Amino acid sequence: MKYTTYICCAILILFGLGAAVFALTGFNLLLFLCAGNVFIYRAILSLAGVGALWLLFWLIAFRPAQFLN
C-alpha cells in the first residue's frame, strides 16, 4: 500500500509539472510525449484521476495529518 501511494504521488507530481509547463509556456508537454495521439493522451490523463482518487481514499482512511496538532 505504501508503494501504491508513492506511485500515485509521483504521477500527480509529474502531471502537475506538465500542467505548469503548459500554463507558463502554452506548450502541451504531455500531448507532445504522446506524439499527438489523443487516445493515449486521454488514457494517461485518466491515470491522474485514478491517482487522485487513491490519495483521497488514503487521506480519509489513514488520516496521516491527525497527529499534527
Distance bins in CASP14 RR format, pairs under 12 A and 6 or more apart:
PFRMAT RR
TARGET T0000
AUTHOR 0000-0000-0000
RMODE 2
METHOD distances of the structure
MODEL  1
1 7 0 0 0 0 0 1 0 0 0 0 0
1 8 0 0 0 0 0 1 0 0 0 0 0
1 54 0 0 0 0 1 0 0 0 0 0 0
1 55 0 0 0 0 0 1 0 0 0 0 0
1 57 0 0 0 0 0 1 0 0 0 0 0
1 58 0 0 0 0 1 0 0 0 0 0 0
1 61 0 0 0 0 1 0 0 0 0 0 0
1 62 0 0 0 0 1 0 0 0 0 0 0
2 8 0 0 0 0 0 1 0 0 0 0 0
2 9 0 0 0 0 0 1 0 0 0 0 0
2 58 0 0 0 0 1 0 0 0 0 0 0
2 62 0 0 0 0 0 1 0 0 0 0 0
2 64 0 0 0 0 0 1 0 0 0 0 0
3 9 0 0 0 0 0 1 0 0 0 0 0
3 10 0 0 0 0 0 1 0 0 0 0 0
3 54 0 0 0 0 0 1 0 0 0 0 0
4 10 0 0 0 0 0 1 0 0 0 0 0
4 11 0 0 0 0 0 1 0 0 0 0 0
4 50 0 0 0 0 0 1 0 0 0 0 0
4 51 0 0 0 0 1 0 0 0 0 0 0
4 53 0 0 0 0 0 1 0 0 0 0 0
4 54 1 0 0 1 0 0 0 0 0 0 0
4 55 0 0 0 0 1 0 0 0 0 0 0
4 57 0 0 0 0 0 1 0 0 0 0 0
4 58 0 0 0 0 1 0 0 0 0 0 0
5 11 0 0 0 0 0 1 0 0 0 0 0
5 12 0 0 0 0 0 1 0 0 0 0 0
5 51 0 0 0 0 1 0 0 0 0 0 0
5 54 1 0 0 1 0 0 0 0 0 0 0
5 55 1 0 0 1 0 0 0 0 0 0 0
5 56 0 0 0 0 0 1 0 0 0 0 0
5 57 0 0 0 0 1 0 0 0 0 0 0
5 58 1 0 1 0 0 0 0 0 0 0 0
5 59 0 0 0 0 1 0 0 0 0 0 0
5 61 0 0 0 0 0 1 0 0 0 0 0
5 62 0 0 0 0 1 0 0 0 0 0 0
5 64 0 0 0 0 1 0 0 0 0 0 0
6 12 0 0 0 0 0 1 0 0 0 0 0
6 13 0 0 0 0 0 1 0 0 0 0 0
6 51 0 0 0 0 0 1 0 0 0 0 0
6 54 0 0 0 0 0 1 0 0 0 0 0
6 55 0 0 0 0 0 1 0 0 0 0 0
6 58 0 0 0 0 0 1 0 0 0 0 0
7 13 0 0 0 0 0 1 0 0 0 0 0
7 14 0 0 0 0 0 1 0 0 0 0 0
7 47 0 0 0 0 1 0 0 0 0 0 0
7 50 0 0 0 0 0 1 0 0 0 0 0
7 51 0 0 0 0 1 0 0 0 0 0 0
7 54 0 0 0 0 1 0 0 0 0 0 0
7 55 0 0 0 0 0 1 0 0 0 0 0
7 58 0 0 0 0 0 1 0 0 0 0 0
8 14 0 0 0 0 0 1 0 0 0 0 0
8 15 0 0 0 0 0 1 0 0 0 0 0
8 47 0 0 0 0 1 0 0 0 0 0 0
8 48 0 0 0 0 1 0 0 0 0 0 0
8 49 0 0 0 0 1 0 0 0 0 0 0
8 50 1 0 0 1 0 0 0 0 0 0 0
8 51 1 1 0 0 0 0 0 0 0 0 0
8 52 1 0 0 1 0 0 0 0 0 0 0
8 53 0 0 0 0 1 0 0 0 0 0 0
8 54 1 0 1 0 0 0 0 0 0 0 0
8 55 1 0 1 0 0 0 0 0 0 0 0
8 56 0 0 0 0 1 0 0 0 0 0 0
8 57 0 0 0 0 1 0 0 0 0 0 0
8 58 1 0 0 1 0 0 0 0 0 0 0
8 59 0 0 0 0 0 1 0 0 0 0 0
9 15 0 0 0 0 0 1 0 0 0 0 0
9 16 0 0 0 0 0 1 0 0 0 0 0
9 48 0 0 0 0 0 1 0 0 0 0 0
9 51 0 0 0 0 1 0 0 0 0 0 0
9 52 0 0 0 0 0 1 0 0 0 0 0
9 54 0 0 0 0 1 0 0 0 0 0 0
9 55 1 0 0 1 0 0 0 0 0 0 0
9 58 0 0 0 0 1 0 0 0 0 0 0
9 59 0 0 0 0 0 1 0 0 0 0 0
9 64 0 0 0 0 0 1 0 0 0 0 0
10 16 0 0 0 0 0 1 0 0 0 0 0
10 17 0 0 0 0 0 1 0 0 0 0 0
10 47 0 0 0 0 0 1 0 0 0 0 0
10 48 0 0 0 0 0 1 0 0 0 0 0
10 51 0 0 0 0 1 0 0 0 0 0 0
10 54 0 0 0 0 0 1 0 0 0 0 0
10 55 0 0 0 0 0 1 0 0 0 0 0
11 17 0 0 0 0 0 1 0 0 0 0 0
11 18 0 0 0 0 0 1 0 0 0 0 0
11 30 0 0 0 0 0 1 0 0 0 0 0
11 44 0 0 0 0 1 0 0 0 0 0 0
11 45 0 0 0 0 0 1 0 0 0 0 0
11 46 0 0 0 0 0 1 0 0 0 0 0
11 47 1 0 1 0 0 0 0 0 0 0 0
11 48 1 0 0 1 0 0 0 0 0 0 0
11 49 0 0 0 0 1 0 0 0 0 0 0
11 50 0 0 0 0 1 0 0 0 0 0 0
11 51 1 0 1 0 0 0 0 0 0 0 0
11 52 0 0 0 0 1 0 0 0 0 0 0
11 53 0 0 0 0 0 1 0 0 0 0 0
11 54 0 0 0 0 1 0 0 0 0 0 0
11 55 0 0 0 0 1 0 0 0 0 0 0
12 18 0 0 0 0 0 1 0 0 0 0 0
12 19 0 0 0 0 0 1 0 0 0 0 0
12 45 0 0 0 0 0 1 0 0 0 0 0
12 47 0 0 0 0 1 0 0 0 0 0 0
12 48 1 0 0 1 0 0 0 0 0 0 0
12 49 0 0 0 0 1 0 0 0 0 0 0
12 50 0 0 0 0 0 1 0 0 0 0 0
12 51 1 0 0 1 0 0 0 0 0 0 0
12 52 1 0 0 1 0 0 0 0 0 0 0
12 53 0 0 0 0 0 1 0 0 0 0 0
12 54 0 0 0 0 1 0 0 0 0 0 0
12 55 1 0 0 1 0 0 0 0 0 0 0
12 56 0 0 0 0 0 1 0 0 0 0 0
12 58 0 0 0 0 0 1 0 0 0 0 0
13 19 0 0 0 0 0 1 0 0 0 0 0
13 20 0 0 0 0 0 1 0 0 0 0 0
13 48 0 0 0 0 0 1 0 0 0 0 0
13 51 0 0 0 0 0 1 0 0 0 0 0
13 52 0 0 0 0 0 1 0 0 0 0 0
13 55 0 0 0 0 0 1 0 0 0 0 0
14 20 0 0 0 0 0 1 0 0 0 0 0
14 21 0 0 0 0 0 1 0 0 0 0 0
14 29 0 0 0 0 1 0 0 0 0 0 0
14 30 0 0 0 0 1 0 0 0 0 0 0
14 33 0 0 0 0 0 1 0 0 0 0 0
14 44 0 0 0 0 1 0 0 0 0 0 0
14 45 0 0 0 0 0 1 0 0 0 0 0
14 47 0 0 0 0 1 0 0 0 0 0 0
14 48 0 0 0 0 1 0 0 0 0 0 0
14 51 0 0 0 0 0 1 0 0 0 0 0
15 21 0 0 0 0 0 1 0 0 0 0 0
15 22 0 0 0 0 0 1 0 0 0 0 0
15 29 0 0 0 0 0 1 0 0 0 0 0
15 30 1 0 0 1 0 0 0 0 0 0 0
15 33 0 0 0 0 0 1 0 0 0 0 0
15 41 0 0 0 0 0 1 0 0 0 0 0
15 44 0 0 0 0 1 0 0 0 0 0 0
15 45 1 0 0 1 0 0 0 0 0 0 0
15 46 0 0 0 0 0 1 0 0 0 0 0
15 47 0 0 0 0 1 0 0 0 0 0 0
15 48 1 0 1 0 0 0 0 0 0 0 0
15 49 0 0 0 0 1 0 0 0 0 0 0
15 50 0 0 0 0 0 1 0 0 0 0 0
15 51 0 0 0 0 1 0 0 0 0 0 0
15 52 0 0 0 0 1 0 0 0 0 0 0
16 22 0 0 0 0 1 0 0 0 0 0 0
16 23 0 0 0 0 1 0 0 0 0 0 0
16 24 0 0 0 0 0 1 0 0 0 0 0
16 29 0 0 0 0 0 1 0 0 0 0 0
16 30 0 0 0 0 1 0 0 0 0 0 0
16 45 0 0 0 0 0 1 0 0 0 0 0
16 48 0 0 0 0 1 0 0 0 0 0 0
16 52 0 0 0 0 0 1 0 0 0 0 0
17 23 0 0 0 0 0 1 0 0 0 0 0
17 24 0 0 0 0 0 1 0 0 0 0 0
17 29 0 0 0 0 1 0 0 0 0 0 0
17 30 0 0 0 0 1 0 0 0 0 0 0
17 33 0 0 0 0 0 1 0 0 0 0 0
17 48 0 0 0 0 0 1 0 0 0 0 0
18 24 0 0 0 0 1 0 0 0 0 0 0
18 25 0 0 0 0 0 1 0 0 0 0 0
18 26 0 0 0 0 0 1 0 0 0 0 0
18 27 0 0 0 0 1 0 0 0 0 0 0
18 28 0 0 0 0 1 0 0 0 0 0 0
18 29 1 0 1 0 0 0 0 0 0 0 0
18 30 1 0 0 1 0 0 0 0 0 0 0
18 31 0 0 0 0 0 1 0 0 0 0 0
18 32 0 0 0 0 0 1 0 0 0 0 0
18 33 0 0 0 0 1 0 0 0 0 0 0
18 44 0 0 0 0 0 1 0 0 0 0 0
18 45 0 0 0 0 0 1 0 0 0 0 0
18 48 0 0 0 0 0 1 0 0 0 0 0
19 25 0 0 0 0 0 1 0 0 0 0 0
19 26 0 0 0 0 0 1 0 0 0 0 0
19 27 0 0 0 0 0 1 0 0 0 0 0
19 28 0 0 0 0 1 0 0 0 0 0 0
19 29 0 0 0 0 1 0 0 0 0 0 0
19 30 0 0 0 0 1 0 0 0 0 0 0
19 31 0 0 0 0 0 1 0 0 0 0 0
19 45 0 0 0 0 0 1 0 0 0 0 0
19 48 0 0 0 0 1 0 0 0 0 0 0
20 26 0 0 0 0 0 1 0 0 0 0 0
20 27 0 0 0 0 0 1 0 0 0 0 0
20 28 0 0 0 0 0 1 0 0 0 0 0
20 29 0 0 0 0 1 0 0 0 0 0 0
20 30 0 0 0 0 0 1 0 0 0 0 0
21 27 1 0 0 1 0 0 0 0 0 0 0
21 28 0 0 0 0 1 0 0 0 0 0 0
21 29 1 0 1 0 0 0 0 0 0 0 0
21 30 0 0 0 0 1 0 0 0 0 0 0
21 31 0 0 0 0 0 1 0 0 0 0 0
21 32 0 0 0 0 1 0 0 0 0 0 0
21 33 0 0 0 0 0 1 0 0 0 0 0
22 28 1 0 1 0 0 0 0 0 0 0 0
22 29 1 0 0 1 0 0 0 0 0 0 0
22 30 1 0 0 1 0 0 0 0 0 0 0
22 31 0 0 0 0 1 0 0 0 0 0 0
22 32 0 0 0 0 0 1 0 0 0 0 0
22 33 0 0 0 0 0 1 0 0 0 0 0
23 29 0 0 0 0 0 1 0 0 0 0 0
25 32 0 0 0 0 0 1 0 0 0 0 0
26 32 0 0 0 0 0 1 0 0 0 0 0
27 33 0 0 0 0 0 1 0 0 0 0 0
28 34 0 0 0 0 1 0 0 0 0 0 0
28 35 0 0 0 0 0 1 0 0 0 0 0
28 36 0 0 0 0 1 0 0 0 0 0 0
28 38 0 0 0 0 0 1 0 0 0 0 0
28 41 0 0 0 0 1 0 0 0 0 0 0
28 44 0 0 0 0 0 1 0 0 0 0 0
28 45 0 0 0 0 0 1 0 0 0 0 0
29 36 0 0 0 0 0 1 0 0 0 0 0
29 41 0 0 0 0 0 1 0 0 0 0 0
29 44 0 0 0 0 0 1 0 0 0 0 0
30 36 0 0 0 0 1 0 0 0 0 0 0
30 37 0 0 0 0 0 1 0 0 0 0 0
30 38 0 0 0 0 0 1 0 0 0 0 0
30 40 0 0 0 0 1 0 0 0 0 0 0
30 41 1 0 0 1 0 0 0 0 0 0 0
30 42 0 0 0 0 0 1 0 0 0 0 0
30 43 0 0 0 0 0 1 0 0 0 0 0
30 44 1 0 0 1 0 0 0 0 0 0 0
30 45 1 0 0 1 0 0 0 0 0 0 0
30 47 0 0 0 0 0 1 0 0 0 0 0
30 48 0 0 0 0 1 0 0 0 0 0 0
31 37 0 0 0 0 1 0 0 0 0 0 0
31 38 0 0 0 0 1 0 0 0 0 0 0
31 39 0 0 0 0 0 1 0 0 0 0 0
31 40 0 0 0 0 1 0 0 0 0 0 0
31 41 1 0 1 0 0 0 0 0 0 0 0
31 42 0 0 0 0 0 1 0 0 0 0 0
31 44 0 0 0 0 1 0 0 0 0 0 0
31 45 0 0 0 0 1 0 0 0 0 0 0
32 40 0 0 0 0 0 1 0 0 0 0 0
32 41 0 0 0 0 1 0 0 0 0 0 0
33 40 0 0 0 0 1 0 0 0 0 0 0
33 41 0 0 0 0 1 0 0 0 0 0 0
33 44 0 0 0 0 1 0 0 0 0 0 0
34 40 1 0 1 0 0 0 0 0 0 0 0
34 41 1 0 1 0 0 0 0 0 0 0 0
34 42 0 0 0 0 1 0 0 0 0 0 0
34 43 0 0 0 0 1 0 0 0 0 0 0
34 44 1 0 0 1 0 0 0 0 0 0 0
34 45 0 0 0 0 1 0 0 0 0 0 0
35 41 0 0 0 0 1 0 0 0 0 0 0
35 44 0 0 0 0 0 1 0 0 0 0 0
36 42 0 0 0 0 0 1 0 0 0 0 0
36 44 0 0 0 0 0 1 0 0 0 0 0
37 43 0 0 0 0 1 0 0 0 0 0 0
37 44 0 0 0 0 1 0 0 0 0 0 0
38 44 0 0 0 0 0 1 0 0 0 0 0
38 45 0 0 0 0 0 1 0 0 0 0 0
39 45 0 0 0 0 0 1 0 0 0 0 0
39 46 0 0 0 0 0 1 0 0 0 0 0
40 46 0 0 0 0 0 1 0 0 0 0 0
40 47 0 0 0 0 0 1 0 0 0 0 0
41 47 0 0 0 0 0 1 0 0 0 0 0
41 48 0 0 0 0 0 1 0 0 0 0 0
42 48 0 0 0 0 0 1 0 0 0 0 0
42 49 0 0 0 0 0 1 0 0 0 0 0
43 49 0 0 0 0 0 1 0 0 0 0 0
43 50 0 0 0 0 0 1 0 0 0 0 0
44 50 0 0 0 0 0 1 0 0 0 0 0
44 51 0 0 0 0 0 1 0 0 0 0 0
45 51 0 0 0 0 0 1 0 0 0 0 0
45 52 0 0 0 0 0 1 0 0 0 0 0
46 52 0 0 0 0 0 1 0 0 0 0 0
46 53 0 0 0 0 0 1 0 0 0 0 0
47 53 0 0 0 0 0 1 0 0 0 0 0
47 54 0 0 0 0 0 1 0 0 0 0 0
48 54 0 0 0 0 0 1 0 0 0 0 0
48 55 0 0 0 0 0 1 0 0 0 0 0
49 55 0 0 0 0 1 0 0 0 0 0 0
49 56 0 0 0 0 1 0 0 0 0 0 0
49 57 0 0 0 0 0 1 0 0 0 0 0
50 56 0 0 0 0 0 1 0 0 0 0 0
50 57 0 0 0 0 0 1 0 0 0 0 0
51 57 0 0 0 0 1 0 0 0 0 0 0
51 58 0 0 0 0 1 0 0 0 0 0 0
51 59 0 0 0 0 0 1 0 0 0 0 0
52 58 0 0 0 0 0 1 0 0 0 0 0
52 59 0 0 0 0 0 1 0 0 0 0 0
53 59 0 0 0 0 0 1 0 0 0 0 0
53 60 0 0 0 0 0 1 0 0 0 0 0
54 60 0 0 0 0 0 1 0 0 0 0 0
54 61 0 0 0 0 0 1 0 0 0 0 0
54 62 0 0 0 0 0 1 0 0 0 0 0
55 61 0 0 0 0 0 1 0 0 0 0 0
55 62 0 0 0 0 0 1 0 0 0 0 0
55 64 0 0 0 0 0 1 0 0 0 0 0
56 62 0 0 0 0 0 1 0 0 0 0 0
57 63 0 0 0 0 0 1 0 0 0 0 0
58 64 1 0 0 1 0 0 0 0 0 0 0
58 65 0 0 0 0 0 1 0 0 0 0 0
59 65 1 0 0 1 0 0 0 0 0 0 0
59 66 0 0 0 0 0 1 0 0 0 0 0
60 66 0 0 0 0 0 1 0 0 0 0 0
END
